[in-house]
Amino acid sequence: MMKFRTEIPIPKYPFEIGLDSRMLFLGSCFSEHVSAYFIERKFKVLANPFGILFNPLSIAFALDLMTGKQQLSERYFSFFEEKWISFAHHGKFSNPDRTLFEEGVKHSVEAGSDFLQNTDFLFVTLGTSYYYFHKEKELVVANCHKVPGSEFEKRRASVTDVCNAFLPFFAWREQHRPDLKVIFTVSPVRHLGDGFHENQLSKSILHLSIEKMQETYENVFYFPSYEIFMDDLRDYRFYDKDLCHPSQQGVEYVREMVASSFFSDATRQKITEIEREIRRNGHRPLL
């Protein structure tokens, strides 16, 4: 029989994730899709306490804030278009009230820090090697917040830049949480605004950076989200209307791969029961 697609082998890992496992998700919008799967099935999850983050330098900085390696100074704050913004956070933290704004960003650091101290698995989804550097403030921004582009310089991180950015976190982990397992993945979302060739270069840097960190540190793993879309689901029906973001069907396929990779038979059975309960609760009887 002819084959019309190259199926990615189900990844296997030297550990399993159970319903009692605690998981922290950081990274791009794709991490939101995966973390939502766990949240809906009653796992203990904290997803993107700083909001969606795309570039590895900002993700690493968020980890530094959560581990106390860095402090969030007012240098990251700015008042723009009648609201306060944080260049270390997603736009959902913006607020016209200074007090409420500061409370929100402070809570994000505290919530992330508290959860990280006792989490079992850290999932990090890297989106792009490109980032923006605020020229006046001299800092890497996680989000430009629609501030005029003239205030920023667009840069592309190298493998050395990425690995160096995660050095403080791995030093903290070695001292405080050597058993914490870190699972990296590269977002399949295509950043074509950077250019077609540039997007490929960007993703390549992320792959090489993860491989370097796997070679350097123990308990660092890789889940092939990118390869599932590029090599298995090679069809635009698995993408949304913009042809860059995964469609719901594509997301569901990746979630199935996650379940097959990380869950034991007993956990899958429990999840099946939870899913039945979710469907029952969501059922509306006919009047």
N, C-alpha and C positions, 0 to 999 in steps of 0.2 A: 504493500500500500504506500502511495506517495505521501511524503510529509510536506506540509505547507507552512510550518513554523518551527523555529528552533526553541524548544522549551528549556528554560533555566532549571537546572537541578535544584531541588529543595535544599537550601543551606542547612547544615547541621552544626550544632554548637555543643560544647562540653558542659552545658548547664541547661536548666529548664526554668521557664517563668510560670509561676503559679498564681492563684487568686490572692494569696497573701503577699505577693511580691510588691515592692514599692518601686515606681518608675518615674523618673523625671525626664521630660522631653524638652529639648531646646532646638531652635532652628527655624527653617523656612516654613512656608505655608503647608508643605507636604507633611511636615511633622504633625500639623494639626489634624490631618486626615487619619494618620496612623494612631495618634494618641486618642482620638475620638472613639476609635474601635474599642480600646481598652476601657475608656471611661463608661461607655454604654454598657459594658459587660461587668461592671462593678469592681474593676481593679482599682488599686490605690495609686492614683496618678496625679502628678502636677504637670501641666502642659504650659510651656512658654510663659513663665511668670513675668517676663519683660515684654511680652508680646512677640510677634513674629520677627525673627532676626535672619538675615540672609547671608551676610559675609562671615567668614570664620574669625576674623579679628574681633568683631563685635560680640560674637558668641563666646569667645574666650574671655573677653572683658567682663561679660555678664557672670561667667564662672568665677572670675577673680573677685568681683563684688560679693558674690555669695559665699566665697571662702574667706573673705576678709583680706585678700591679697591687695585689693585696691579699695579706695573710698570714693563714693559718688560725690564729687564736689560741684559747686555752683557753676563751674566752668562748662558743665554739660547742659546747663539750663539757659533758656532764652525766651524772651517774650516776643511772639510773632503773630500777627493778625488777631490781636485781642485775646491771646491765650498763651499760657506757659507751656513750653515743650521741653522734652529731654532728649538730647542727642544719643542717649544710651538706651532709649525705649521706643516702642511702637507708638503711633499716633493716638491710640486709645487712652493713653495716660495724660494727654493734653487737657488742660483745664484753665478757664479764665480766672479762677480763684487760686491765688498763690498757695494758700494754706492747704486746700484740698489737693492741689497738684503735688505738693511736697509730701503730703500724707500718702498719696497713691504710689509714688515712686519709692518712698521709704518702705511701705508695706511690701512692694514687689521684691525688694532685696531681702527683707526679713523672711518672707514666706519661702522664697527660693532657698535661702540659707538653712532654714529649719528643716525643710524637706530633704535637702541634699545631705545633711548630716546623717540621715538614717535610711537613705534610699539604697536599693539593691542594684538598680540598673539605670544608667544614664544613656539615653538615646540622643544623639546629636546628628541633625540633618543639615548638611552644608549645601547652600544654594548656589553661590557664585563666588569666584575669587575677586571680583571687582568690588571696590568699596569707594566711599567718598570721604575726602579729608577736608575738614573745615580749616581754611587758610588762616583766618584771624585767630581762632581759638586753638589752632594747632592740635586737633584731635580727630580720630577716626569716628565717624558717625554711623549709628545703626540705622538711622532713618533721616532723610533730608527734610521731612515735614513740609514740602513744597516751598521751602526757603529758596530764593533766587539762586540759580545754578552758578552765578558768578562768585558766590561765596565759597565754592567747593572746588577741589581738584579731584578728578576721577583717576584712580590708581588701580593696579592689579597686583594682588599679593603674590609673592613667590612661595615655593615650597618651604624655603627657610623661614619666611615671614610667618607662615601658618604654624609651622612646628614650634617656632619660638614663642608665638602667642599663647600656645597651650602649655608651655613649660611650667609656669607658676601653678596651674591647676594640677598637673601631674606630680609636682613636688608636694603639694598639699595632700593629694591622694595617697602618696607613698607614706606620708607621716601619719595621716589620720584614718584613711579608709582604703587600705591596700586591697581589700576584697571587693571594692566597688567595680562593677563591670561596665565598661564604656563601649557602646555599640554605635559606630559611625555609619552613616549612609549618605549618599549624594542624591540630592533632589533631581528627579527626572524632568522637572519644569525647565523649559528652554528659555533662556534670557536672550531672546533674539534682538532686543533693543541694543544690546552690546555689539551685535553683528553675528553672522552665522559662524564664521571661522573663529571669531573671538569667544563665542560661547563654548566652542569645543576646546579651545585653549584653557578657558576658565575651568571647565569641568575636569580637564586632564590634571591641572594643578591640584584640585581637590583630591582626586584619586591618588596621586603620588604622595600628597601630604599624609593621607590616611595610612597608606602603606608604610611610610616612614615611621609614623607613630606606632603602628603595629610591631614594627621591627624593634623599636626602642623600648616600649613598655609592655608589661604583662597585662593580661585581662583587657585587651583592646581588640575589638572585633569589627567585622564589616558585614552589613546586610545589603544585598545587591538591588536596591530599588531602581537605580539608574539602568542597570543591565536588563531588568525585567521589562522596562519599557522600550529600551533601544534594541534589544536582541530577541525578545520574546513577543511582546505586544507591538510589533512593527506595523501598525495600522492606525490611521487617523481616527477610526471610530473609537479608539481608546483615549482620545483627547477631547477636551472641551471645545467650544465654538472658536476660541482664540487659537486653537491648534498648538498651544504651548503648555497649557495645564492639563493634567489627567482628567478624564471623564469619571463619572461615578462608577461606571463599570470597570474602568482601569484601577481605580482606587480599591474596589472590592476584591479584585484579583490579587493585588498586593497584600491586602489584609488576610486573604486566605493563605498566602505564602508565609506571612508572619506567624499565623496560627500553626501551620504545619512545621515550621522551623523551631518554634520555641516552646510549644505546649506538649505535655505528656498526654497519653490517651485518657487518663483520669481527668485532667484539666479540660480537655476538649469535651468530655462527657458533661462535666459541670457547666461549661459554657453553653452547650446545647440546651440544657435545662433553663439557664438564664435567658437565652434567646426566646424560648417558648413563652416564658413569663412576660418578656417584653412585648411579644406579639399579642398575648392575651390582654395585657394592659392597654395596648394601642388599638384594640378592636372596638369599634363602635356598633352596638346592636342596632338593627333596623327598627325604625319606629312604625 
